[in-house]
Amino acid sequence: MSTTIPTVVRCTDEARVLRFLNKIDNTLPVSLSSRVDLVEFARENLERGYVFAIEDAEGELACAAIFYYHFLIDNEAYLDLMATVPGYGGRGYATAVMDAMESAAKRDGMIAFHLHTNDTNTAALSLYGKRGYKIIAHDPKVHMKKEL
């Protein structure tokens, strides 16, 4: 049986991003809302970066990557958040979103992607490792990097 991956879109709607953040907040190893104000997080990331996502049938974000470019640090990009809403896992959404994100970054002149994740987030470590991200530090989170 063939599964068609929905199209990855760039989302610029703060309300939709905020609804997504609220849906995935407590699924993260450390809730995002315990570290940042979700409204400010959505707003700041939309102002400085990008949200690439796959939408569900109702047009809500089912999976998204929030990232931005560091032009002052050798044209390297930073993945701030990658998450899938519960119930949408295992469909290849994260892979499709990351493919689109990395392609856009490379096209825009970025030479690498950085990210941090929790060392107990084995699903994330597995996904990123399979995609070629290498652990470069524990500071105290796991800092990973992929050359584009």
C-alpha positions in Angstrom: 0.0 0.0 0.0 1.4 3.4 -1.0 1.2 6.3 1.3 1.2 9.8 -0.2 2.9 12.4 1.9 1.0 15.7 2.0 2.7 18.8 0.7 5.0 20.7 3.0 3.9 24.3 3.4 5.3 27.4 5.0 3.0 28.7 7.7 3.0 32.4 8.6 -0.2 32.4 10.7 0.6 33.0 14.3 -2.7 31.6 15.6 -2.2 28.3 13.8 1.4 28.0 15.0 0.2 28.7 18.6 -2.5 26.0 18.3 0.1 23.6 17.1 2.5 24.5 20.0 -0.4 24.0 22.5 -1.1 20.5 21.0 2.5 19.3 21.3 3.6 21.2 24.4 3.1 18.3 26.9 4.4 15.7 24.5 7.9 17.1 24.7 10.4 15.6 27.2 10.3 19.0 28.9 7.2 21.1 28.1 7.9 24.1 26.0 5.6 26.2 28.2 7.7 25.6 31.3 10.6 27.3 29.5 9.0 30.0 27.3 5.8 31.9 26.8 4.2 30.1 23.9 2.7 33.3 22.4 6.1 35.0 22.4 7.8 31.9 21.1 5.4 31.7 18.1 5.7 35.4 17.4 9.5 35.6 17.7 10.0 32.6 15.5 7.7 33.8 12.8 9.5 37.1 12.8 13.0 35.7 12.6 12.6 32.4 10.9 10.3 29.9 9.2 7.7 27.4 10.1 7.5 24.5 7.6 4.6 22.2 8.2 2.2 19.5 7.0 -1.4 20.3 7.5 -4.1 17.8 8.5 -7.5 17.6 6.7 -8.8 20.6 8.7 -5.9 22.8 7.8 -4.3 22.5 11.2 -0.6 21.8 11.6 0.1 18.1 12.1 3.8 18.3 12.0 6.1 21.3 11.9 9.7 22.4 12.0 10.5 25.9 13.3 14.0 27.1 12.2 16.0 30.2 11.5 19.2 31.3 9.8 22.4 32.5 11.6 24.0 34.7 8.9 26.5 35.9 11.5 27.7 32.3 12.3 29.0 31.2 8.9 25.6 30.9 7.3 24.4 28.1 9.5 20.8 27.3 10.3 19.3 26.4 13.7 16.3 24.0 14.2 14.5 25.5 17.1 11.6 22.9 17.3 10.6 19.8 15.4 7.4 18.0 16.5 4.5 16.0 15.4 1.0 16.1 16.9 0.1 12.9 18.7 -1.8 10.6 16.3 0.1 11.7 13.2 3.4 9.9 13.9 4.7 7.1 11.7 3.5 8.7 8.5 6.8 10.2 7.3 5.7 13.7 8.1 8.8 14.6 10.1 11.0 13.3 7.3 9.1 15.3 4.6 9.2 18.5 6.7 12.9 18.1 7.4 13.7 17.4 3.7 11.9 20.6 2.7 13.6 22.6 5.5 17.1 21.4 4.7 16.5 21.9 0.9 15.4 25.5 1.5 18.3 26.2 3.8 20.8 24.8 1.3 19.1 26.8 -1.6 19.4 30.0 0.6 23.1 29.5 1.1 23.2 27.8 4.5 26.1 25.4 4.9 24.9 23.5 8.0 22.1 22.9 10.4 22.4 22.9 14.2 19.9 21.7 16.8 19.7 20.8 20.5 17.7 18.0 22.0 17.3 16.3 25.3 19.5 13.2 25.8 16.4 11.2 26.9 14.5 12.0 23.7 15.5 8.8 21.9 13.0 9.2 19.1 14.5 12.6 18.2 18.1 11.3 18.5 17.2 8.4 16.2 15.5 10.6 13.6 18.3 13.2 13.5 21.0 10.5 13.5 19.4 8.7 10.5 19.4 12.1 8.7 23.1 12.6 9.2 23.2 14.9 12.2 26.2 14.2 14.4 26.6 14.9 18.1 29.2 17.6 18.6 28.7 18.5 22.2 26.6 18.0 25.4 26.0 21.5 26.8 24.1 20.1 28.8 21.7 19.2 26.0 22.8 17.2 23.1 24.1 19.6 20.4 23.9 18.1 16.9 25.1 19.4 13.6 24.6 18.4 9.9 26.6 19.8 7.0 24.4 20.6 4.1 
